[in-house]
Amino acid sequence: METLLTYAIGGMICLFFLMGYLKSLKKKEARARAAAEKGKLFSEGPKAQHPHIDSNYCIGCGTCTSVCPEGDVLAMIAGKAVIVNGHKCIGHGLCADACPVGAITMVMASPSMAADMPHLTPEFETTVPNLFIVGELGGLALIKNAVNQGRDCVDTIAARVNANGAAQPIAGVYDVLVIGAGPAGISASLRAIERKLNYLTLERDEVGGTVAKYPRQKLVMTSPVEFPMYGKFKKLQLSKENLLAFWDMILNRSDFNVSTGEKVEDIKRGEDRMFTVVTATNQYRAKAVILALGRAGEPRKLGVKGEELPKVMYRLIEADHYINKKILVVGGGDSAVEAAMGLACQAGNQVTVSYRSEQFSRIKERNAKRIEDFMRSGKLKVLFSSNPVQFKPESVILDVNGSSQEIPNDFVWIFAGGTPPNAFLKKIGVGFGARDLTLEASKEAKKADAERKQLAQAAAAPSR
Ligand SMILES: Cc1cc2nc3c(=O)[nH]c(=O)nc-3n(C[C@H](O)[C@H](O)[C@H](O)COP(=O)(O)OP(=O)(O)OC[C@H]3O[C@@H](n4cnc5c(N)ncnc54)[C@H](O)[C@@H]3O)c2cc1C
């Protein structure tokens, strides 16, 4: 009798825990379904490389969902892993590494996205001979990929330059111009130094690219990578500030030849096969050009009256430079709410967020909770279903739910995303898509193809 009672109590305890577990699973699944619904609303899916989950093999262990550094890209629905927030995926691939049954493989963006990508050879060459694209602009995200591509691309260029007689430099012509000083451009520049090429790097903004624009103290996840002028870089996690300091150290030591604050506006290739790279203040000539522009592109403008006023900005680096100000932040993504909260924490600031939707739906869980607290405590105000109508020197006019409101204002920040530099690439003749048929059919393309083959053959031949 006693044994039976013990079994019964044991059984009830197990049942209690089982019920608790099933209840938490149900809750998790409900959250995942909600995230999947929200994700669909504003996401065209992953923009670059992303996981492909084979549901036939997925055993539903959920390991992949817990290792993603970006949070809720993956979730468990009906016992299988699924992508619920594809737009947040930047292709770390930790989910694929962690899957115990190999049900996840990393794949490139969907064909519809690929059609919007420049056509590149395995050597990262575009449809224009000796014009290369490396890093995220070519469709592959992550710092390690940018570093690898920048480095390998310069090896191709060095082989060609040497095959064509590096001993006879042409006055006023660089061996290679590197455009952009993010991870891809930095790596390409350092490899150019290693390969003793005559190079110059042009950067419209500051050295560091997208990394320099991450929020303060953001933890950067990376993989071991062979860094030119340094060797194996083995750190797997470090703060943005530490990564920038590491690059700074190598660049200083290597005598990095960079011109910052110089935006490239046009690139032309002459009959002599030399490039002319045009910026607002200079023109440069080069045998080869590497575009390491990233995909952030230009900040998207709203087209609102008064947007050209100097008080209207698109990027916030140091919130603590602004105190006792009346501020409007436009947007509802992570960048907008993080900037708004940062500004609201500075003494005397009155911050209003204008967001066109009825609620925040595309932000990280952590940001959603924090901004909720800020709103509740009156640290900042959010005007949902609102749009700016006009920016004036001392105020802004907003349309809030159909009625007009004018509020006093000193500064405006707009976070409406960016447009990748596709129009610029098309202007300079770069073909798009897996196979750009318009371009392939043209005589120009056939000529370019023949020239590329000739360049590759010359580079492969043993040097004299
Ligand atoms: C919020 C966020 C978090 C991320 N976290 C990670 C992470 O933890 N780990 C990771 O591996 N990756 C991460 N990534 C992705 C990673 O930052 C990018 O894949 C990487 O920076 C791409 O490097 P890039 O050199 O190709 O381009 P970018 O870093 O974008 O650099 C491009 C540079 O080109 C310059 N430029 C553009 N146009 C011109 C022009 N016309 N003339 C002159 N210069 C120009 C730009 O000013 C910029 O400096 C993250 C991305 C984001 C947005």
The ligand as a Tripos MOL2 file, in Angstrom:
@<TRIPOS>MOLECULE
LIG
   53    58     1     0     0
SMALL
NO_CHARGES

@<TRIPOS>ATOM
      1 C1         23.0400   46.6650  -36.3710 C.3       1 LIG1
      2 C2         23.9930   45.7110  -37.0580 C.ar      1 LIG1
      3 C3         24.6590   44.7590  -36.3180 C.ar      1 LIG1
      4 C4         25.5730   43.8980  -36.9270 C.ar      1 LIG1
      5 N1         26.2720   43.0000  -36.1530 N.ar      1 LIG1
      6 C5         27.1970   42.2120  -36.7200 C.ar      1 LIG1
      7 C6         27.9700   41.3170  -35.9230 C.ar      1 LIG1
      8 O1         27.8170   41.2120  -34.7070 O.2       1 LIG1
      9 N2         28.9090   40.5420  -36.5630 N.ar      1 LIG1
     10 C7         29.1020   40.6110  -37.9150 C.ar      1 LIG1
     11 O2         29.9650   39.8830  -38.4230 O.2       1 LIG1
     12 N3         28.3770   41.4630  -38.6910 N.ar      1 LIG1
     13 C8         27.4390   42.2570  -38.1310 C.ar      1 LIG1
     14 N4         26.7120   43.1150  -38.9150 N.ar      1 LIG1
     15 C9         26.9610   43.1410  -40.3770 C.3       1 LIG1
     16 C10        28.2860   43.8800  -40.6960 C.3       1 LIG1
     17 O3         28.3350   45.1210  -40.0080 O.3       1 LIG1
     18 C11        28.3600   44.1460  -42.1820 C.3       1 LIG1
     19 O4         28.1560   42.9400  -42.8960 O.3       1 LIG1
     20 C12        29.7470   44.7140  -42.5460 C.3       1 LIG1
     21 O5         29.9680   45.9480  -41.8860 O.3       1 LIG1
     22 C13        29.8630   44.9260  -44.0580 C.3       1 LIG1
     23 O6         31.1110   45.5120  -44.3300 O.3       1 LIG1
     24 P1         31.3920   46.3480  -45.6820 P.3       1 LIG1
     25 O7         32.7930   46.8070  -45.5760 O.co2     1 LIG1
     26 O8         30.9760   45.5280  -46.8300 O.co2     1 LIG1
     27 O9         30.3630   47.5790  -45.6300 O.3       1 LIG1
     28 P2         30.1780   48.7310  -44.5730 P.3       1 LIG1
     29 O10        30.6410   48.3200  -43.2320 O.co2     1 LIG1
     30 O11        28.7590   49.1580  -44.7080 O.co2     1 LIG1
     31 O12        31.1430   49.9090  -45.0860 O.3       1 LIG1
     32 C14        30.9120   50.5760  -46.2950 C.3       1 LIG1
     33 C15        31.6680   51.9040  -46.2800 C.3       1 LIG1
     34 O13        31.6010   52.5000  -47.5820 O.3       1 LIG1
     35 C16        31.4110   53.8970  -47.4340 C.3       1 LIG1
     36 N5         30.7940   54.4260  -48.6580 N.ar      1 LIG1
     37 C17        29.5620   54.1260  -49.1360 C.ar      1 LIG1
     38 N6         29.3380   54.8070  -50.2900 N.ar      1 LIG1
     39 C18        30.4500   55.5340  -50.5340 C.ar      1 LIG1
     40 C19        30.8290   56.4190  -51.5960 C.ar      1 LIG1
     41 N7         30.0220   56.6960  -52.6250 N.pl3     1 LIG1
     42 N8         32.0660   56.9930  -51.5430 N.ar      1 LIG1
     43 C20        32.9380   56.7260  -50.5150 C.ar      1 LIG1
     44 N9         32.6130   55.8870  -49.4910 N.ar      1 LIG1
     45 C21        31.3960   55.2910  -49.5050 C.ar      1 LIG1
     46 C22        30.4960   54.0030  -46.2230 C.3       1 LIG1
     47 O14        30.5500   55.3020  -45.6410 O.3       1 LIG1
     48 C23        31.0710   52.9160  -45.3120 C.3       1 LIG1
     49 O15        32.0900   53.4400  -44.4750 O.3       1 LIG1
     50 C24        25.7880   43.9660  -38.3330 C.ar      1 LIG1
     51 C25        25.0880   44.9290  -39.0980 C.ar      1 LIG1
     52 C26        24.2050   45.7890  -38.4770 C.ar      1 LIG1
     53 C27        23.4730   46.8270  -39.3130 C.3       1 LIG1
@<TRIPOS>BOND
     1     1     2 1
     2     2     3 ar
     3     2    52 ar
     4     3     4 ar
     5     4     5 ar
     6     4    50 ar
     7     5     6 ar
     8     6     7 ar
     9     6    13 1
    10     7     8 2
    11     7     9 ar
    12     9    10 ar
    13    10    11 2
    14    10    12 ar
    15    12    13 ar
    16    13    14 ar
    17    14    15 1
    18    14    50 ar
    19    15    16 1
    20    16    17 1
    21    16    18 1
    22    18    19 1
    23    18    20 1
    24    20    21 1
    25    20    22 1
    26    22    23 1
    27    23    24 1
    28    24    25 2
    29    24    26 1
    30    24    27 1
    31    27    28 1
    32    28    29 2
    33    28    30 1
    34    28    31 1
    35    31    32 1
    36    32    33 1
    37    33    34 1
    38    33    48 1
    39    34    35 1
    40    35    36 1
    41    35    46 1
    42    36    37 ar
    43    36    45 ar
    44    37    38 ar
    45    38    39 ar
    46    39    40 ar
    47    39    45 ar
    48    40    41 1
    49    40    42 ar
    50    42    43 ar
    51    43    44 ar
    52    44    45 ar
    53    46    47 1
    54    46    48 1
    55    48    49 1
    56    50    51 ar
    57    51    52 ar
    58    52    53 1
@<TRIPOS>SUBSTRUCTURE
     1 LIG1         1 GROUP 0 **** ****
